[in-house]
Amino acid sequence: MIRYVAGLLFSENGTRVALILKNHGPVGVIGRWNAIGGKRQWEDWSKPGTFHVGWANGYEPAHAAMTREFKEETGVTVDSWRSFLTLLGFVEGRPWEVEFFYAFDTSALACVRTVEKEVVRIHQLDKLYNVVPNLQWIIPAALAHRRGEVCVYEVTEKQ
């Protein structure tokens, strides 16, 4: 299984969010704004010297992966990530999992910048455009989760 993390860093009032313009990945995400994240690191425990305390089934903990990936992409360390959604699927017969996180930190949001090859930008939620389609329900789900509301979605996406 390929495991990913994706995070949405919002302003404290929930009106702005940091997104990344994808230049690689599945066709449906290239050239669109997406949550910031990446693959969870995996290590083969059969190799000497690769054991990490807290890693489950060879994968780094999702919260640690989210913190690391966000720092790599934006230059900002956020430790207040909260998990709220896990998506499962298959691509070319291989299973994948994406664990979504959110955080609300206006100070951290102000420091977000493009660090690697993909552009990172702060967006007003009422003016979102050209986003990955699933963010149209994932962003409201994150905001609802913060308010303590329960959201139940049944989602089927085309391959």
C-alpha positions as YAML, in Angstrom:
chain: A
units: angstrom
residues:
- id: 1
  name: MET
  ca: [0.00, 0.00, 0.00]
- id: 2
  name: ILE
  ca: [1.16, 3.52, -0.78]
- id: 3
  name: ARG
  ca: [0.39, 5.89, 2.10]
- id: 4
  name: TYR
  ca: [0.14, 9.65, 1.81]
- id: 5
  name: VAL
  ca: [-0.68, 12.60, 4.03]
- id: 6
  name: ALA
  ca: [-2.33, 15.87, 2.97]
- id: 7
  name: GLY
  ca: [-2.84, 18.96, 5.06]
- id: 8
  name: LEU
  ca: [-4.95, 22.10, 5.01]
- id: 9
  name: LEU
  ca: [-3.50, 25.00, 6.99]
- id: 10
  name: PHE
  ca: [-6.22, 27.61, 7.60]
- id: 11
  name: SER
  ca: [-6.21, 31.06, 9.10]
- id: 12
  name: GLU
  ca: [-7.65, 31.01, 12.61]
- id: 13
  name: ASN
  ca: [-10.93, 32.52, 11.37]
- id: 14
  name: GLY
  ca: [-11.18, 29.85, 8.66]
- id: 15
  name: THR
  ca: [-11.30, 32.24, 5.70]
- id: 16
  name: ARG
  ca: [-7.92, 31.46, 4.09]
- id: 17
  name: VAL
  ca: [-6.03, 28.25, 3.31]
- id: 18
  name: ALA
  ca: [-2.59, 27.29, 1.95]
- id: 19
  name: LEU
  ca: [-2.68, 25.18, -1.23]
- id: 20
  name: ILE
  ca: [-0.08, 23.85, -3.65]
- id: 21
  name: LEU
  ca: [-0.22, 23.90, -7.46]
- id: 22
  name: LYS
  ca: [0.51, 20.32, -8.49]
- id: 23
  name: ASN
  ca: [2.93, 19.76, -11.38]
- id: 24
  name: HIS
  ca: [3.05, 15.96, -11.09]
- id: 25
  name: GLY
  ca: [0.87, 13.04, -10.03]
- id: 26
  name: PRO
  ca: [-2.36, 11.66, -11.44]
- id: 27
  name: VAL
  ca: [-3.79, 13.49, -14.47]
- id: 28
  name: GLY
  ca: [-6.70, 14.85, -12.41]
- id: 29
  name: VAL
  ca: [-4.44, 16.87, -10.09]
- id: 30
  name: ILE
  ca: [-1.80, 18.28, -12.44]
- id: 31
  name: GLY
  ca: [-2.26, 22.02, -12.91]
- id: 32
  name: ARG
  ca: [-4.76, 22.29, -10.04]
- id: 33
  name: TRP
  ca: [-4.54, 23.57, -6.48]
- id: 34
  name: ASN
  ca: [-4.40, 20.80, -3.88]
- id: 35
  name: ALA
  ca: [-3.78, 20.17, -0.19]
- id: 36
  name: ILE
  ca: [-0.10, 20.13, 0.78]
- id: 37
  name: GLY
  ca: [1.51, 16.79, 1.58]
- id: 38
  name: GLY
  ca: [3.20, 13.74, 0.18]
- id: 39
  name: LYS
  ca: [4.21, 10.14, 0.81]
- id: 40
  name: ARG
  ca: [4.79, 8.72, 4.25]
- id: 41
  name: GLN
  ca: [8.30, 7.35, 4.49]
- id: 42
  name: TRP
  ca: [8.71, 3.59, 4.61]
- id: 43
  name: GLU
  ca: [11.66, 1.53, 5.75]
- id: 44
  name: ASP
  ca: [12.36, -2.14, 5.24]
- id: 45
  name: TRP
  ca: [12.77, -3.58, 8.73]
- id: 46
  name: SER
  ca: [14.60, -6.59, 7.33]
- id: 47
  name: LYS
  ca: [17.58, -4.33, 6.66]
- id: 48
  name: PRO
  ca: [19.88, -3.72, 9.64]
- id: 49
  name: GLY
  ca: [19.74, -0.25, 11.18]
- id: 50
  name: THR
  ca: [16.38, 0.79, 9.74]
- id: 51
  name: PHE
  ca: [14.16, 0.34, 12.80]
- id: 52
  name: HIS
  ca: [12.45, 3.51, 14.04]
- id: 53
  name: VAL
  ca: [10.54, 3.58, 17.32]
- id: 54
  name: GLY
  ca: [6.87, 4.42, 16.71]
- id: 55
  name: TRP
  ca: [6.83, 3.42, 13.05]
- id: 56
  name: ALA
  ca: [3.96, 1.00, 12.36]
- id: 57
  name: ASN
  ca: [4.40, -1.66, 9.68]
- id: 58
  name: GLY
  ca: [7.48, 0.18, 8.44]
- id: 59
  name: TYR
  ca: [5.71, 3.56, 7.95]
- id: 60
  name: GLU
  ca: [6.48, 6.77, 9.77]
- id: 61
  name: PRO
  ca: [3.59, 8.02, 11.91]
- id: 62
  name: ALA
  ca: [1.09, 10.04, 9.86]
- id: 63
  name: HIS
  ca: [1.33, 13.14, 12.09]
- id: 64
  name: ALA
  ca: [5.13, 13.14, 11.78]
- id: 65
  name: ALA
  ca: [4.85, 12.71, 8.00]
- id: 66
  name: MET
  ca: [2.41, 15.62, 7.79]
- id: 67
  name: THR
  ca: [4.72, 17.88, 9.80]
- id: 68
  name: ARG
  ca: [7.74, 16.86, 7.68]
- id: 69
  name: GLU
  ca: [5.99, 17.18, 4.31]
- id: 70
  name: PHE
  ca: [4.50, 20.60, 5.12]
- id: 71
  name: LYS
  ca: [7.91, 21.89, 6.24]
- id: 72
  name: GLU
  ca: [9.54, 20.56, 3.06]
- id: 73
  name: GLU
  ca: [6.95, 22.22, 0.80]
- id: 74
  name: THR
  ca: [6.41, 25.53, 2.64]
- id: 75
  name: GLY
  ca: [9.35, 26.10, 4.99]
- id: 76
  name: VAL
  ca: [6.96, 26.24, 7.96]
- id: 77
  name: THR
  ca: [6.75, 23.84, 10.90]
- id: 78
  name: VAL
  ca: [3.21, 23.18, 12.10]
- id: 79
  name: ASP
  ca: [2.77, 20.82, 15.05]
- id: 80
  name: SER
  ca: [-0.96, 21.29, 15.64]
- id: 81
  name: TRP
  ca: [-2.21, 19.00, 12.85]
- id: 82
  name: ARG
  ca: [-5.47, 17.12, 13.51]
- id: 83
  name: SER
  ca: [-6.48, 14.10, 11.46]
- id: 84
  name: PHE
  ca: [-10.06, 14.19, 10.20]
- id: 85
  name: LEU
  ca: [-10.36, 12.03, 7.09]
- id: 86
  name: THR
  ca: [-8.83, 8.98, 5.44]
- id: 87
  name: LEU
  ca: [-9.44, 8.15, 1.79]
- id: 88
  name: LEU
  ca: [-8.70, 4.70, 0.38]
- id: 89
  name: GLY
  ca: [-8.50, 3.63, -3.24]
- id: 90
  name: PHE
  ca: [-6.65, 1.83, -6.00]
- id: 91
  name: VAL
  ca: [-4.49, 3.18, -8.82]
- id: 92
  name: GLU
  ca: [-3.33, 0.74, -11.48]
- id: 93
  name: GLY
  ca: [-4.24, -2.13, -9.16]
- id: 94
  name: ARG
  ca: [-2.19, -0.80, -6.23]
- id: 95
  name: PRO
  ca: [-3.94, 0.24, -3.01]
- id: 96
  name: TRP
  ca: [-3.37, 3.73, -1.63]
- id: 97
  name: GLU
  ca: [-4.39, 5.68, 1.45]
- id: 98
  name: VAL
  ca: [-4.43, 9.44, 2.07]
- id: 99
  name: GLU
  ca: [-4.83, 10.71, 5.61]
- id: 100
  name: PHE
  ca: [-6.04, 14.32, 5.69]
- id: 101
  name: PHE
  ca: [-5.17, 16.80, 8.42]
- id: 102
  name: TYR
  ca: [-6.13, 20.36, 9.26]
- id: 103
  name: ALA
  ca: [-4.60, 23.09, 11.42]
- id: 104
  name: PHE
  ca: [-5.63, 26.68, 12.18]
- id: 105
  name: ASP
  ca: [-2.69, 29.04, 12.68]
- id: 106
  name: THR
  ca: [-2.71, 32.55, 11.17]
- id: 107
  name: SER
  ca: [0.91, 33.22, 12.19]
- id: 108
  name: ALA
  ca: [2.18, 30.06, 10.50]
- id: 109
  name: LEU
  ca: [0.02, 30.77, 7.43]
- id: 110
  name: ALA
  ca: [1.67, 34.19, 7.05]
- id: 111
  name: CYS
  ca: [5.08, 32.50, 6.79]
- id: 112
  name: VAL
  ca: [4.12, 29.92, 4.13]
- id: 113
  name: ARG
  ca: [6.20, 30.18, 0.95]
- id: 114
  name: THR
  ca: [7.21, 28.14, -2.08]
- id: 115
  name: VAL
  ca: [10.28, 26.07, -1.16]
- id: 116
  name: GLU
  ca: [10.43, 23.34, -3.80]
- id: 117
  name: LYS
  ca: [9.31, 23.16, -7.45]
- id: 118
  name: GLU
  ca: [5.56, 23.39, -6.86]
- id: 119
  name: VAL
  ca: [4.05, 26.82, -6.16]
- id: 120
  name: VAL
  ca: [2.43, 27.35, -2.76]
- id: 121
  name: ARG
  ca: [-0.12, 30.13, -2.30]
- id: 122
  name: ILE
  ca: [-2.62, 31.38, 0.28]
- id: 123
  name: HIS
  ca: [-6.20, 31.40, -1.05]
- id: 124
  name: GLN
  ca: [-9.38, 33.08, 0.15]
- id: 125
  name: LEU
  ca: [-11.94, 30.31, 0.64]
- id: 126
  name: ASP
  ca: [-14.70, 32.37, -0.97]
- id: 127
  name: LYS
  ca: [-12.56, 32.79, -4.11]
- id: 128
  name: LEU
  ca: [-11.20, 29.29, -4.70]
- id: 129
  name: TYR
  ca: [-10.69, 28.32, -8.32]
- id: 130
  name: ASN
  ca: [-9.08, 25.46, -10.23]
- id: 131
  name: VAL
  ca: [-8.89, 23.18, -7.19]
- id: 132
  name: VAL
  ca: [-8.70, 19.40, -7.21]
- id: 133
  name: PRO
  ca: [-12.39, 18.37, -7.30]
- id: 134
  name: ASN
  ca: [-12.42, 16.48, -4.00]
- id: 135
  name: LEU
  ca: [-11.31, 19.61, -2.12]
- id: 136
  name: GLN
  ca: [-14.77, 21.04, -2.80]
- id: 137
  name: TRP
  ca: [-16.11, 18.70, -0.09]
- id: 138
  name: ILE
  ca: [-12.90, 18.05, 1.90]
- id: 139
  name: ILE
  ca: [-12.42, 21.72, 2.85]
- id: 140
  name: PRO
  ca: [-16.00, 22.09, 4.20]
- id: 141
  name: ALA
  ca: [-15.56, 18.77, 6.03]
- id: 142
  name: ALA
  ca: [-12.40, 20.10, 7.75]
- id: 143
  name: LEU
  ca: [-14.17, 23.30, 8.77]
- id: 144
  name: ALA
  ca: [-17.19, 21.33, 10.05]
- id: 145
  name: HIS
  ca: [-14.93, 18.94, 11.96]
- id: 146
  name: ARG
  ca: [-13.32, 21.88, 13.76]
- id: 147
  name: ARG
  ca: [-16.79, 23.05, 14.83]
- id: 148
  name: GLY
  ca: [-17.49, 19.58, 16.21]
- id: 149
  name: GLU
  ca: [-20.03, 18.72, 13.55]
- id: 150
  name: VAL
  ca: [-20.25, 15.20, 12.21]
- id: 151
  name: CYS
  ca: [-20.02, 14.85, 8.45]
- id: 152
  name: VAL
  ca: [-20.79, 11.59, 6.71]
- id: 153
  name: TYR
  ca: [-20.00, 11.29, 3.03]
- id: 154
  name: GLU
  ca: [-20.25, 8.39, 0.65]
- id: 155
  name: VAL
  ca: [-17.91, 9.18, -2.19]
- id: 156
  name: THR
  ca: [-17.30, 7.27, -5.38]
- id: 157
  name: GLU
  ca: [-14.74, 8.70, -7.76]
- id: 158
  name: LYS
  ca: [-14.19, 7.62, -11.34]
- id: 159
  name: GLN
  ca: [-10.86, 6.03, -12.20]
...
